[in-house]
Structures are given as structure tokens and as C-alpha cells.
Amino acid sequence: MDPELEAFVPFLPETDLNDPEGTRKTVAALVAASPPPDTSRMDVEDRTVPADPDVAVRIYRPHGASQGAVVWLHGGGFVFGDLDTEHPWAARLADGSGAVVVSVDYRRSPENRFPAALDDAYAVLQWTAEHAAELGIDPARIAVGGHSAGGGLAAAVALRARDEQGPAICFQLLNQPGLDDRQQTWSARNFTDTPWFTRDKTTAAWRHYLGSRPATPYAAPARATDLSGLPPAYIATAELCPNRDEDIAYALRLLQAGVPVELHQWAGTFHGSQAILSADVSQRQNTELAGALRRALAA
């Protein structure tokens, strides 16, 4: 493990996905106690996207923004996370990329199981494309992206948009995405005591999300048999993360299907460790994530 990250491991908060409400409170308190992001160089607006039910979004418009946008989906194992806990990350992504960021407050499990979160994310994608002129963006330069469970949702949105001839997506920004409920890879089977995210937490996340329903490719994109025709992707993985191997396998399958992919495996990191902002490797991770989006959305 990277020594700068290892020094913080004893101080990581305990989270138990078998206690969704307790975990939500823990994460919300952690973010509330952290210094707020600098939003002086952007406009931030809360909106409601009409859907069934309506979906809350928070829109970040950097001053002098490019005409590109990303529909951004927070992490949290499908269980925790919201617009407020994602606020620091969405603001930094907007600032670093120059893109309009549409952060989505999708419904969470286990109260709302699959496909609720996917339906919310897809509704926001459609709304963003339909309101491109109002938002000051080019409808041909809309990306989807997210962390962890949100990365898996972004990949599922890309699959659904392809299959339903929905809004054109120009790019997928997938950071340590959760893609495969089967947990059969080496990293999924062996990372049982890694910091922050483990095999047991992965199991709990998928159980909450799926309930008793069998997984489909729209729930677990790694199950998709055909990855052709999908948007170019940037996929980032953490060395000490249960999702690592399924993410690398997905990247390779995209390449084999003719989809351009940039894959970055971050040595010495663990799932979500980029939140430790003082570490050099975290700074490089966050800069690279924003840079990948900026490059993809360039005119």
C-alpha cells in the first residue's frame, strides 16, 4: 500500500452496509465535518427532473465552461450517498474538467431496488439531452460517469442508451465501478479485509440492490454479452479493491469489441482512497479523472 494512504487506514470510519441508515449517517457526518469545496469559480443550482418519481439533481456550471457535460452518479454501494455527500467530488470534477456536471440523487437500496436507480439515472440523461440548449451544452458532448456503484450505473446507462437508441453518449468515465454481482474474480474472492471496501461489503451491496431478482446486464454490466457500439471509456481501478479484476476484464472486453478504452490501474491504492486528498497518489488520481473528462469533451 502507498505509505501516505496507509497512515490514514486506522482513522477510516467504520461502515456496515447491513445497517443502511447508520452508514448513511456516518458518511453524511464525515462529509459535513470536512472543509467545503471551493465553488467560487462556478454556479451551483439544485433542480428537479420530471420523472416518475421526480429526480433531484445538482448542476455545476464552471465559469467559462466548455459545452460538454457529464451525468454524474455517486458511489455508496447503491445504499448511501446523496447530493450533499457527493458535493465535494462533483465540484472538484467540474472545476478540474471545465465541464457542466449534473449530479444525480438517484433512489437508494434496499428501499428502492433495481431498476429504480438506473431508471432515475436514465431519466436525467434524457432530460439533459432534451434541455441541452437551456444548459448551454452541446447535445453531442454528453458523457456519463461515476464512482463505484455509480460507475456501474453509468456503464448500465450507456448499455441502455445503446439498446434503446436513446440520447447519444460520447464518453464513459468509470472510476472503480461495480460491474459484476457474481464476485468470481480473484480480487473479489480474495480481498476480504482491504480498507473501506471488502468482499462482504460487495456482497451486501448487491443483495440490497437486487433483492431476490436475478441480475441482468442493466444491473451488472459485466453480464452483457455484446459490448460493441458503446462510447469510449476511461476506467480507473485501485490495486487493493474487490472490483479491480472485473473492471480490468470489462476494459479488455470493450477493447475487443472495438471500443476505445483508457485503463489506469493505480498501484498501492484502495477503493475510495482518492478521498485522502493529502496523498500524492490521490492528487494524481483526481487530476487524471478530471483530465480524462476534459479531453473527451474537447470540441
C-alpha positions in Angstrom: 0.0 0.0 0.0 1.1 3.5 -0.7 2.6 4.7 2.6 0.8 8.1 2.6 -2.5 6.2 2.3 -1.5 3.5 4.9 -1.0 6.2 7.5 -4.8 7.0 7.3 -6.2 3.5 7.4 -6.6 3.4 11.3 -8.7 6.5 11.1 -11.2 5.4 8.4 -14.8 5.4 9.7 -16.5 2.1 10.2 -19.3 1.4 7.8 -21.7 -1.6 7.8 -23.8 -2.0 4.7 -26.1 -4.3 6.7 -27.1 -1.1 8.6 -28.0 1.3 5.7 -29.4 4.1 7.8 -26.4 4.0 10.2 -24.0 4.0 7.3 -25.8 7.0 5.7 -25.5 9.0 8.9 -21.8 8.1 9.3 -20.9 9.2 5.8 -23.0 12.3 6.0 -21.4 13.4 9.2 -17.9 12.7 7.8 -18.5 14.9 4.8 -20.2 17.6 6.8 -17.1 17.8 9.0 -14.8 18.2 6.1 -13.8 21.5 4.5 -16.2 22.5 1.8 -15.0 22.6 -1.8 -14.2 25.9 -3.5 -17.2 26.8 -5.7 -16.3 30.4 -6.3 -15.5 29.6 -10.0 -18.8 28.0 -10.8 -22.6 28.4 -10.4 -24.3 25.6 -8.5 -28.0 25.1 -8.8 -30.4 22.5 -7.5 -33.1 21.4 -10.0 -35.8 18.7 -10.2 -36.0 16.5 -13.2 -39.6 15.5 -14.0 -39.9 11.7 -14.0 -41.9 9.0 -12.2 -40.9 9.8 -9.5 -39.1 13.2 -10.0 -35.3 13.1 -9.6 -33.3 15.8 -7.7 -30.1 16.9 -9.4 -27.4 19.5 -8.6 -25.9 21.2 -11.6 -22.3 22.7 -11.5 -21.5 25.2 -14.3 -17.9 26.4 -14.2 -17.5 30.0 -15.3 -16.4 29.8 -18.9 -17.5 26.2 -19.1 -17.0 24.2 -22.2 -20.1 23.0 -24.0 -19.6 19.5 -22.6 -21.5 17.8 -19.7 -21.4 14.7 -17.6 -24.3 13.0 -15.9 -22.5 12.1 -12.7 -23.6 9.2 -10.4 -22.3 9.0 -6.8 -20.9 5.9 -5.1 -22.1 4.2 -2.0 -22.8 0.6 -2.7 -26.3 1.5 -4.0 -27.1 2.1 -0.3 -25.7 5.5 0.8 -24.6 8.8 -0.8 -26.6 11.8 -2.0 -26.2 15.2 -3.5 -24.7 16.6 -0.3 -22.1 13.8 0.3 -21.2 14.0 -3.4 -20.9 17.8 -3.4 -17.1 17.9 -2.9 -16.5 15.4 -5.7 -18.9 16.9 -8.2 -17.5 20.4 -7.5 -13.9 19.3 -8.0 -14.7 17.4 -11.1 -16.5 20.5 -12.6 -13.6 22.7 -11.6 -10.9 20.3 -12.9 -12.6 19.4 -16.2 -14.4 22.6 -17.1 -17.5 20.5 -17.9 -21.0 21.0 -16.7 -21.6 18.3 -14.0 -25.2 17.1 -13.5 -25.0 15.2 -10.2 -27.9 12.8 -9.7 -29.8 12.0 -6.5 -30.9 8.5 -7.6 -33.0 6.3 -5.4 -31.1 4.0 -3.0 -31.4 0.4 -1.9 -32.8 -1.5 -0.2 -35.8 0.7 -0.1 -35.7 1.0 -3.8 -34.1 -1.9 -5.6 -33.1 -2.3 -9.2 -34.1 -0.8 -11.6 -35.0 2.3 -9.6 -31.5 3.8 -9.6 -31.0 3.0 -13.2 -34.4 4.5 -14.2 -33.5 7.7 -12.3 -30.1 8.0 -14.0 -31.5 7.3 -17.4 -34.3 9.9 -16.9 -31.7 12.5 -16.1 -29.6 11.6 -19.2 -32.7 12.1 -21.3 -33.6 15.4 -19.6 -30.0 16.7 -20.0 -30.1 15.9 -23.7 -33.5 17.5 -24.2 -32.5 20.6 -22.2 -29.1 21.0 -23.8 -29.7 24.5 -25.1 -31.0 25.7 -21.8 -28.0 24.2 -20.0 -25.6 25.7 -22.5 -24.2 22.4 -23.7 -23.7 20.6 -26.9 -26.1 17.5 -27.1 -23.3 15.7 -28.9 -20.9 16.2 -26.0 -22.7 14.5 -23.1 -20.9 11.9 -21.0 -21.9 9.6 -18.2 -19.7 8.7 -15.2 -19.5 7.8 -11.6 -17.6 6.3 -8.7 -18.0 2.7 -7.5 -21.7 1.8 -7.7 -22.2 5.0 -9.6 -19.7 3.8 -12.1 -21.6 0.6 -12.6 -24.8 2.6 -13.1 -23.0 4.8 -15.6 -22.0 1.7 -17.6 -25.5 0.4 -17.4 -26.9 3.8 -18.7 -24.5 3.5 -21.6 -25.8 0.0 -22.4 -29.4 1.0 -22.2 -28.9 4.1 -24.3 -27.3 2.0 -27.0 -30.0 -0.6 -26.9 -33.0 1.8 -26.8 -31.4 4.3 -29.3 -31.5 6.8 -26.6 -29.5 10.0 -26.2 -26.1 9.9 -27.7 -23.4 9.4 -25.1 -19.9 10.4 -26.2 -17.9 9.0 -23.2 -18.0 6.8 -20.1 -16.0 7.9 -17.1 -15.9 4.8 -14.8 -13.9 5.1 -11.5 -13.6 1.8 -9.7 -17.0 0.7 -11.0 -19.1 -2.1 -9.5 -19.9 -4.2 -12.6 -20.3 -7.8 -11.6 -22.6 -9.3 -9.0 -21.1 -12.8 -9.4 -17.9 -12.0 -7.4 -15.9 -14.7 -9.2 -12.7 -12.8 -10.0 -9.5 -13.2 -8.0 -9.8 -9.8 -6.4 -13.5 -10.2 -5.5 -12.7 -13.6 -3.9 -9.5 -12.6 -2.0 -9.9 -9.1 -0.8 -11.7 -9.8 2.4 -10.0 -7.3 4.7 -9.0 -4.4 2.4 -9.6 -0.9 3.7 -13.0 0.6 3.3 -14.4 -2.0 0.8 -14.3 -5.7 1.1 -15.9 -8.9 -0.4 -18.5 -8.9 2.4 -19.5 -5.3 1.7 -19.7 -6.1 -2.0 -22.0 -9.0 -1.2 -24.2 -6.8 0.9 -24.4 -4.1 -1.7 -25.5 -6.4 -4.4 -28.0 -8.1 -2.1 -29.6 -4.8 -1.3 -29.7 -3.7 -4.9 -31.0 -6.9 -6.4 -33.1 -8.4 -3.7 -34.3 -11.8 -4.9 -34.3 -10.7 -8.6 -31.8 -12.3 -11.0 -29.2 -9.9 -12.3 -29.4 -8.6 -15.8 -26.8 -6.7 -17.8 -28.5 -3.5 -16.9 -28.0 -4.3 -13.2 -24.5 -5.8 -13.6 -23.0 -4.6 -16.9 -20.3 -7.3 -16.8 -23.1 -9.8 -17.7 -23.6 -8.1 -21.1 -22.5 -10.4 -23.9 -22.2 -7.7 -26.5 -20.2 -4.5 -25.7 -19.9 -3.3 -29.3 -21.2 0.2 -30.2 -20.6 1.6 -26.7 -19.0 5.0 -26.1 -15.2 5.3 -25.5 -14.3 4.8 -21.9 -11.8 5.8 -19.2 -11.7 3.1 -16.5 -9.7 3.6 -13.3 -9.0 0.8 -10.8 -7.5 0.5 -7.4 -4.9 -2.2 -6.7 -6.5 -3.2 -3.3 -10.1 -3.2 -4.4 -12.5 -6.1 -4.8 -13.8 -4.5 -8.1 -10.3 -4.4 -9.6 -10.3 -7.5 -11.8 -13.9 -7.2 -13.0 -13.0 -3.6 -14.1 -9.9 -4.7 -15.9 -11.8 -7.6 -17.6 -14.5 -5.2 -18.7 -11.9 -2.8 -20.2 -10.4 -5.6 -22.1 -13.8 -6.8 -23.4 -14.6 -3.2 -24.5 -11.3 -3.1 -26.4 -12.0 -6.5 -28.0 -15.5 -5.1 -29.1 -13.8 -2.2 -30.8 -14.5 0.4 -28.2 -11.6 2.8 -27.4 -10.5 2.5 -23.8 -8.0 4.2 -21.5 -7.3 2.0 -18.4 -5.4 3.2 -15.4 -4.6 0.8 -12.6 -3.4 2.8 -9.6 -0.8 0.9 -7.7 -0.8 1.0 -3.9 -4.4 2.4 -3.7 -7.6 1.0 -2.2 -11.3 1.5 -3.0 -12.1 5.2 -2.4 -8.7 6.1 -1.2 -8.7 9.2 -3.5 -10.7 10.8 -0.7 -7.4 11.1 1.2 -6.6 14.4 -0.6 -3.3 15.0 1.0 -1.7 11.9 -0.6 0.3 12.5 -3.8 -1.3 9.5 -5.5 -4.8 10.8 -4.7 -4.0 14.1 -6.2 -2.8 12.4 -9.3 -5.9 10.2 -9.4 -8.3 13.1 -9.1 -6.4 15.3 -11.6 -6.3 12.4 -14.1 -10.0 11.7 -13.7 -10.9 15.4 -14.5 -8.3 15.5 -17.3 -9.8 12.4 -18.9 -13.2 14.1 -19.0 -11.8 17.3 -20.2 -10.0 15.6 -23.1 -13.1 13.5 -24.0 -15.4 16.6 -24.2 -13.0 18.8 -26.0 -14.5 20.3 -29.2 
